[in-house]
Amino acid sequence: MLGARLAQANALSHARPPAGLKSLSSRALSSRARSLSTGAKNVVIVDGVRIPFALSQTIYQDVMAVDLAKMSLTGLMAKTGLDASLVDYVLYGTVIQESRTSNIAREAAMHAGYPIDVPAHTVTLACVSSNAAICQGAEKILAGQADVVVAGGCETFSDVPIRYSRPVRKRLLGAAKAMKKGPAGALGLLKGLKLKDLAPEAPSISNFTTGEVMGHSSDRLAAKFGISRKDQDDYTLMSHTRAQQAHDDGLYAEELVPGVKGADLSENGIKASSTPEKLAKLKPAFIKNETGTHTAANSSFLTDGAAATLVMSEEKALALGFKPKAYLRHWTFAAVDPFEELLLGPTYAVSKVLNDAKLDLKDVGVVEMHEAFAGQVLSNFAAMNSDKFASDFLPNRTQKLGEMDFAKVNTQGGSLSLGHPFGATGSRIVTTASNRLQRSGEQFALVAACADGGIGHSCLLERYPN
């Protein structure tokens, strides 16, 4: 059943209506849907870019995260033509931090040629780090602390910090004092160490509180909502097909900027040549028995990348001669039980954003949803379409949000196919949502994403009338 809906949605998302019909639908929408302007200062998304996302240990394997961030920052300035001296603040998201560049926003901005008197700080909020950076930038604008903000994020899995175990670290920290005692002191450093203590520790992707990796949690969530393995594989294939089609159609040409010298703008995680038969042969990756439905294919892959978004007050953008792409109207972050609902936060966040905007799900013409796992996406959509879930769990709501129209969702692919550099994904989907609004003539775009720790994010964009 879901497979048929996905196939139909995929066809609809690539259909090209005659110009007259598109114009008519835009006029009809604008006549029935009111603007969300409150008369207060407006925050606008002016533009955004990303370097091509890539599988870890491939084209960015010799590049530090700070260099990825620099590429996106210089790419944004080159594309928009904005003088970096006009930037009031830089906010950048990242998750796995290199201690030498702990405030990677500041280091990257200076290396990208931004003036040294432009403040910058780093945001860490798991997979929604750059969403948080964008929203913090908007809040600075609304508070009168800034007019021009660059917000984005970066991540590398090709150069993660690896450290010694705690017993070894303790001895190394005391090494200088011990060595003063001569050979006996040096030998004393080894006392009590076990062979296993000498093994290095790579960063863990498991949740600190639950001890569980996100894939396990998402697998259990999918089982809870009755999302089958086939449903997930069908959705995954659609994501890859749409991502490749978007590249072929040149839709990402307006977002991508060069990464490493000599590389093209293709993204090497897209596997549009896959088939349902190939996907069905893969073994479960997390719950490794007959009940497990999450595989390496229907889960997002380890990705290197960076993205940047230019956020301004509307007044400043117009004064500088820019044509914004979207208003940033409403945003929120939700927190849910990390043991039972780790990746269900988007449903709670979407509910609150729509309530705040006094809109229904059907009023939204563009949806960009972070695809950590196909099972996570489909579980959230199932929760949104449940009256019982709404009445039992969603504040201020007794009826379901509604059934998600797949013809509106991630029509250019998503994290399953493009990749998911933790700190950069939020900036990517806000940029794509803004561009889709401009091309489609739809009025509203809904952005939603899950994050480790039981955090969910959603924001509502409104098309800027260019």
C-alpha positions as CSV (number, residue, x, y, z in Angstrom):
1,M,0.0,0.0,0.0
2,L,2.7,2.4,1.0
3,G,4.8,1.4,-2.0
4,A,1.9,2.4,-4.3
5,R,1.6,5.8,-2.5
6,L,5.3,6.4,-2.8
7,A,5.3,5.6,-6.5
8,Q,2.4,7.9,-7.1
9,A,4.0,10.7,-5.1
10,N,7.3,10.3,-6.9
11,A,5.5,10.7,-10.3
12,L,3.6,13.8,-9.0
13,S,6.8,15.4,-7.6
14,H,8.4,15.3,-11.0
15,A,5.4,16.3,-13.0
16,R,5.8,19.7,-14.7
17,P,2.4,21.5,-15.0
18,P,1.9,23.9,-17.8
19,A,3.0,27.5,-16.9
20,G,-0.6,28.7,-17.0
21,L,-1.7,26.0,-14.5
22,K,1.2,26.7,-12.2
23,S,0.4,30.4,-12.3
24,L,-3.3,29.8,-11.5
25,S,-2.5,27.5,-8.6
26,S,-0.1,30.2,-7.2
27,R,-2.8,32.9,-7.4
28,A,-5.4,30.6,-5.9
29,L,-3.1,29.8,-3.0
30,S,-2.2,33.5,-2.3
31,S,-5.9,34.4,-2.3
32,R,-6.8,31.9,0.4
33,A,-3.7,31.8,2.6
34,R,-2.8,34.8,4.6
35,S,0.7,36.0,5.3
36,L,2.0,35.2,8.7
37,S,3.6,38.7,9.1
38,T,2.9,40.2,12.6
39,G,4.2,43.6,11.8
40,A,7.3,43.0,13.9
41,K,10.8,42.8,12.5
42,N,10.9,40.0,9.9
43,V,13.7,37.5,9.6
44,V,14.5,36.2,6.1
45,I,16.5,33.4,4.5
46,V,18.5,35.2,1.8
47,D,20.4,32.3,0.4
48,G,22.3,29.2,1.3
49,V,25.0,26.8,0.0
50,R,26.7,23.6,0.7
51,I,29.8,21.8,-0.5
52,P,29.0,18.4,-2.0
53,F,28.3,15.9,0.7
54,A,30.5,12.8,0.5
55,L,30.9,9.4,2.0
56,S,33.5,9.5,4.8
57,Q,37.0,8.4,3.9
58,T,36.5,9.5,0.3
59,I,37.1,13.0,-1.2
60,Y,37.5,14.8,2.1
61,Q,39.6,12.2,3.9
62,D,42.6,14.5,4.2
63,V,40.6,17.6,5.2
64,M,39.9,18.9,8.7
65,A,36.3,19.9,9.7
66,V,37.5,23.5,10.0
67,D,38.5,23.4,6.3
68,L,35.1,22.1,5.3
69,A,33.5,24.9,7.2
70,K,35.8,27.4,5.5
71,M,34.8,26.1,2.1
72,S,31.1,26.7,2.7
73,L,31.7,30.1,4.2
74,T,33.8,31.3,1.3
75,G,31.3,29.7,-1.1
76,L,28.4,31.6,0.5
77,M,30.2,34.9,0.2
78,A,31.2,34.2,-3.4
79,K,27.7,33.2,-4.4
80,T,25.9,36.1,-2.7
81,G,28.6,38.8,-3.2
82,L,28.1,39.9,0.4
83,D,31.0,41.8,1.9
84,A,32.1,39.8,4.9
85,S,32.6,43.0,6.8
86,L,28.8,43.5,6.9
87,V,28.3,40.2,8.8
88,D,27.4,40.8,12.5
89,Y,27.7,37.3,13.8
90,V,28.7,33.8,12.7
91,L,27.1,30.7,14.2
92,Y,28.2,27.2,13.2
93,G,27.0,23.8,14.3
94,T,29.2,20.7,14.8
95,V,28.9,17.5,16.8
96,I,32.2,15.6,17.0
97,Q,34.6,18.3,18.0
98,E,38.3,18.5,17.5
99,S,39.8,20.0,20.6
100,R,42.2,22.3,18.7
101,T,39.2,23.9,17.0
102,S,36.6,23.7,19.8
103,N,35.0,27.0,18.7
104,I,35.1,25.9,15.0
105,A,32.8,28.8,14.0
106,R,35.4,31.4,15.0
107,E,38.4,29.5,13.5
108,A,36.6,28.8,10.2
109,A,35.3,32.4,9.9
110,M,38.8,33.9,10.3
111,H,40.3,31.4,7.9
112,A,37.6,32.2,5.4
113,G,38.6,35.9,5.5
114,Y,35.9,37.2,7.7
115,P,37.1,40.2,9.8
116,I,38.5,39.4,13.2
117,D,36.0,41.7,14.9
118,V,33.1,39.5,13.8
119,P,32.0,37.4,16.8
120,A,31.4,33.7,16.3
121,H,30.4,30.8,18.4
122,T,29.8,27.1,17.9
123,V,26.5,25.3,18.5
124,T,26.2,21.6,19.4
125,L,22.7,20.0,19.3
126,A,23.3,16.6,17.7
127,C,21.7,16.3,14.2
128,V,19.9,19.7,14.5
129,S,23.0,21.7,15.4
130,S,22.7,24.0,12.3
131,N,19.0,24.3,12.8
132,A,19.8,25.7,16.2
133,A,22.4,27.9,14.7
134,I,19.9,29.4,12.2
135,C,17.3,29.9,15.0
136,Q,19.8,31.5,17.3
137,G,20.7,33.9,14.5
138,A,17.1,34.7,14.0
139,E,16.7,35.4,17.7
140,K,19.7,37.8,17.6
141,I,18.0,39.6,14.8
142,L,14.7,39.9,16.6
143,A,16.5,41.0,19.7
144,G,18.2,43.8,17.8
145,Q,21.7,42.4,18.3
146,A,22.3,41.7,14.6
147,D,21.0,42.3,11.1
148,V,23.3,40.0,9.1
149,V,24.0,36.5,10.4
150,V,25.8,33.5,8.8
151,A,24.6,30.3,10.2
152,G,25.5,26.7,9.2
153,G,27.4,23.7,10.2
154,C,30.0,21.1,9.3
155,E,31.1,17.6,10.2
156,T,33.8,15.1,9.3
157,F,33.9,11.4,10.0
158,S,37.1,11.0,8.1
159,D,39.1,12.7,10.8
160,V,37.4,12.0,14.2
161,P,39.4,12.6,17.4
162,I,40.6,9.3,18.9
163,R,41.9,9.2,22.4
164,Y,43.4,6.8,24.9
165,S,41.4,5.0,27.5
166,R,40.8,6.7,30.9
167,P,43.4,4.6,32.8
168,V,46.1,5.6,30.2
169,R,45.0,9.2,30.2
170,K,45.4,9.4,34.0
171,R,48.9,8.0,33.8
172,L,49.9,10.3,30.9
173,L,48.7,13.4,32.9
174,G,50.9,12.3,35.7
175,A,53.9,11.3,33.5
176,A,55.9,14.5,34.1
177,K,55.9,14.1,37.9
178,A,56.6,10.3,37.7
179,M,59.5,10.7,35.3
180,K,61.3,12.9,37.9
181,K,61.6,9.7,40.0
182,G,63.7,8.0,37.3
183,P,63.2,4.5,35.9
184,A,61.2,3.4,38.9
185,G,58.7,6.3,38.4
186,A,58.4,5.4,34.7
187,L,57.7,1.8,35.5
188,G,55.2,2.9,38.1
189,L,53.1,4.4,35.3
190,L,52.4,1.0,34.0
191,K,51.3,-0.5,37.3
192,G,47.7,-1.7,37.2
193,L,47.2,-1.2,33.4
194,K,45.5,-4.0,31.6
195,L,46.0,-5.0,27.9
196,K,42.5,-3.7,27.1
197,D,43.4,-0.3,28.5
198,L,45.9,0.2,25.7
199,A,43.2,0.1,23.0
200,P,42.3,3.6,21.6
201,E,38.8,5.0,22.0
202,A,36.9,6.3,19.0
203,P,34.0,8.7,19.6
204,S,30.9,6.8,20.5
205,I,27.7,7.3,18.5
206,S,25.6,5.7,21.3
207,N,23.4,7.9,23.6
208,F,25.2,8.6,26.8
209,T,22.0,8.2,29.0
210,T,20.4,5.2,27.3
211,G,23.6,3.5,26.1
212,E,21.7,2.8,22.8
213,V,22.7,3.8,19.3
214,M,20.0,5.6,17.3
215,G,19.6,2.7,14.9
216,H,18.4,0.4,17.6
217,S,15.9,3.0,18.9
218,S,14.6,3.7,15.4
219,D,14.2,0.0,14.7
220,R,12.1,-0.5,17.8
221,L,10.1,2.7,16.9
222,A,9.3,1.3,13.5
223,A,8.1,-1.9,15.0
224,K,5.9,0.0,17.4
225,F,4.2,1.8,14.5
226,G,4.0,-1.2,12.2
227,I,6.5,0.1,9.6
228,S,7.6,-2.9,7.5
229,R,11.0,-3.5,6.1
230,K,9.5,-3.1,2.6
231,D,8.0,0.2,3.5
232,Q,11.4,1.4,4.6
233,D,13.2,0.1,1.5
234,D,10.6,1.6,-0.8
235,Y,11.1,5.0,0.8
236,T,14.9,4.7,0.6
237,L,14.8,3.9,-3.1
238,M,12.5,6.9,-3.6
239,S,15.0,9.1,-1.8
240,H,17.9,8.0,-4.0
241,T,15.9,8.3,-7.2
242,R,14.8,11.8,-6.4
243,A,18.2,12.9,-5.4
244,Q,19.7,11.7,-8.6
245,Q,16.9,13.3,-10.6
246,A,17.4,16.6,-8.8
247,H,21.1,16.5,-9.8
248,D,20.3,15.6,-13.4
249,D,17.7,18.4,-13.6
250,G,20.3,20.9,-12.3
251,L,18.2,21.8,-9.2
252,Y,21.2,21.5,-6.9
253,A,23.3,23.7,-9.1
254,E,22.0,26.8,-7.2
255,E,23.0,25.3,-3.8
256,L,26.4,23.5,-4.4
257,V,29.7,25.3,-4.2
258,P,33.2,23.8,-4.8
259,G,34.7,21.6,-2.1
260,V,38.3,20.3,-2.5
261,K,40.2,21.6,-5.5
262,G,39.6,19.6,-8.7
263,A,36.5,17.8,-7.4
264,D,33.2,18.2,-9.2
265,L,29.8,18.9,-7.6
266,S,28.5,15.4,-7.6
267,E,27.5,13.7,-4.4
268,N,28.9,10.2,-4.1
269,G,26.4,8.7,-1.7
270,I,23.5,8.6,-4.2
271,K,22.8,5.1,-5.3
272,A,19.9,5.6,-7.8
273,S,20.8,2.4,-9.6
274,S,19.8,0.3,-6.7
275,T,16.7,-2.0,-6.9
276,P,14.1,-3.4,-4.4
277,E,15.7,-6.8,-4.9
278,K,19.2,-5.5,-3.9
279,L,17.8,-3.7,-0.9
280,A,15.9,-6.8,0.2
281,K,19.0,-8.9,0.4
282,L,20.8,-6.7,3.0
283,K,21.0,-8.0,6.5
284,P,19.7,-6.0,9.5
285,A,22.4,-3.6,10.8
286,F,21.2,-3.0,14.4
287,I,18.7,-5.5,15.7
288,K,20.4,-8.5,14.0
289,N,17.7,-11.0,14.0
290,E,14.5,-11.7,12.0
291,T,12.7,-8.8,13.7
292,G,15.3,-6.2,12.7
293,T,14.2,-4.0,9.7
294,H,17.0,-1.3,9.7
295,T,19.8,-1.9,7.2
296,A,22.9,0.0,6.0
297,A,20.8,1.1,3.0
298,N,17.7,2.4,4.8
299,S,19.9,4.2,7.4
300,S,21.8,7.4,6.6
301,F,25.5,6.9,6.1
302,L,28.6,8.5,7.7
303,T,29.1,11.7,5.7
304,D,31.6,14.6,5.5
305,G,30.3,18.0,4.5
306,A,29.4,21.6,5.4
307,A,26.7,24.1,4.7
308,A,26.0,27.8,5.3
309,T,22.9,29.9,5.3
310,L,22.6,33.7,5.1
311,V,20.0,35.1,7.5
312,M,19.1,38.7,7.7
313,S,16.5,41.2,8.9
314,E,14.2,41.9,5.9
315,E,14.9,45.6,6.2
316,K,18.7,45.1,5.9
317,A,18.4,42.6,3.1
318,L,16.4,45.0,1.0
319,A,18.7,47.9,1.8
320,L,21.6,45.8,0.6
321,G,19.8,44.9,-2.7
322,F,19.1,41.3,-1.9
323,K,16.0,39.3,-2.9
324,P,15.3,37.0,0.0
325,K,13.9,33.5,-0.6
326,A,11.8,32.9,2.5
327,Y,10.6,34.4,5.7
328,L,11.5,32.4,8.8
329,R,8.2,32.5,10.6
330,H,8.0,30.0,13.5
331,W,10.4,27.6,15.1
332,T,10.6,25.3,18.1
333,F,12.6,22.5,19.7
334,A,10.9,19.7,21.5
335,A,12.2,17.2,24.0
336,V,10.8,13.6,24.4
337,D,11.6,10.5,26.3
338,P,15.0,9.2,24.9
339,F,14.3,5.7,26.0
340,E,11.0,5.2,24.2
341,E,10.7,8.1,21.7
342,L,14.2,9.1,20.9
343,L,13.5,10.0,17.3
344,L,9.9,11.0,17.6
345,G,10.6,14.6,18.5
346,P,9.7,16.0,15.0
347,T,6.0,15.0,15.5
348,Y,5.8,17.1,18.7
349,A,7.7,20.0,17.2
350,V,5.6,20.0,14.0
351,S,2.5,20.0,16.1
352,K,3.6,23.0,18.1
353,V,4.8,25.0,15.0
354,L,1.5,24.4,13.2
355,N,-0.5,25.4,16.3
356,D,1.6,28.6,16.7
357,A,1.0,29.4,13.0
358,K,-2.7,28.4,13.2
359,L,-2.2,26.2,10.1
360,D,-3.0,22.7,9.3
361,L,-0.7,20.2,7.7
362,K,-2.7,20.4,4.4
363,D,-1.8,24.2,4.2
364,V,1.8,23.3,3.8
365,G,3.0,22.8,0.2
366,V,6.7,22.0,0.8
367,V,8.1,19.6,3.4
368,E,11.7,18.9,4.1
369,M,12.2,16.1,6.7
370,H,15.6,14.9,7.9
371,E,16.0,11.3,7.0
372,A,18.1,9.7,9.7
373,F,16.4,6.4,9.0
374,A,13.6,5.5,6.7
375,G,11.9,3.9,9.7
376,Q,12.2,7.1,11.7
377,V,10.6,9.2,9.0
378,L,7.7,6.8,8.4
379,S,7.1,6.3,12.2
380,N,6.8,10.1,12.6
381,F,4.4,10.3,9.7
382,A,2.4,7.4,11.3
383,A,2.2,9.3,14.6
384,M,1.1,12.5,12.8
385,N,-1.7,10.6,11.2
386,S,-3.0,9.0,14.5
387,D,-5.9,10.5,16.4
388,K,-5.0,8.4,19.4
389,F,-1.4,9.5,19.4
390,A,-2.5,13.1,19.1
391,S,-5.1,12.9,22.0
392,D,-2.8,10.9,24.2
393,F,0.5,12.7,23.7
394,L,0.4,16.0,21.8
395,P,-0.3,19.1,23.9
396,N,-3.3,21.2,22.8
397,R,-4.4,18.7,20.2
398,T,-7.2,16.2,20.2
399,Q,-7.1,15.3,16.5
400,K,-4.3,14.0,14.3
401,L,-2.1,16.3,12.3
402,G,-3.1,14.5,9.1
403,E,-1.7,12.2,6.5
404,M,1.6,13.2,5.0
405,D,1.5,13.8,1.2
406,F,4.6,12.2,-0.1
407,A,4.5,14.3,-3.3
408,K,5.4,17.2,-1.0
409,V,8.2,15.5,1.0
410,N,11.9,15.7,0.1
411,T,11.2,15.9,-3.6
412,Q,14.9,16.3,-4.2
413,G,16.0,13.4,-2.0
414,G,17.2,13.6,1.6
415,S,19.7,12.5,4.1
416,L,19.4,8.8,3.1
417,S,20.7,9.6,-0.3
418,L,22.5,12.9,-0.1
419,G,24.2,12.1,3.2
420,H,24.0,13.4,6.8
421,P,27.0,15.4,8.1
422,F,25.5,15.8,11.6
423,G,26.3,19.5,12.0
424,A,25.4,20.6,8.5
425,T,22.1,18.9,7.6
426,G,19.8,21.5,9.1
427,S,21.3,24.3,7.0
428,R,21.0,22.1,3.9
429,I,17.3,21.4,4.4
430,V,16.4,25.1,5.1
431,T,18.2,26.1,1.9
432,T,16.5,23.4,-0.1
433,A,13.1,24.3,1.4
434,S,13.6,28.0,0.5
435,N,14.5,27.2,-3.1
436,R,11.6,24.8,-3.5
437,L,9.2,27.5,-2.3
438,Q,10.6,29.9,-4.9
439,R,10.3,27.4,-7.8
440,S,6.9,25.9,-6.9
441,G,5.1,29.1,-5.9
442,E,3.8,27.4,-2.7
443,Q,3.4,29.7,0.3
444,F,4.6,27.6,3.2
445,A,7.4,25.1,3.8
446,L,7.7,22.9,6.9
447,V,11.1,21.8,8.1
448,A,11.4,19.0,10.6
449,A,14.3,16.9,12.1
450,C,15.1,14.5,14.8
451,A,18.2,14.5,17.0
452,D,19.9,12.3,19.5
453,G,18.9,12.8,23.1
454,G,15.2,12.9,22.2
455,I,15.3,16.3,20.6
456,G,13.0,17.3,17.7
457,H,13.0,20.5,15.7
458,S,10.6,22.2,13.3
459,C,10.3,25.5,11.6
460,L,7.9,27.1,9.2
461,L,9.1,29.1,6.2
462,E,6.9,31.4,4.1
463,R,7.8,32.1,0.5
464,Y,9.2,35.6,-0.1
465,P,7.2,37.3,-2.9
466,N,9.9,37.8,-5.5
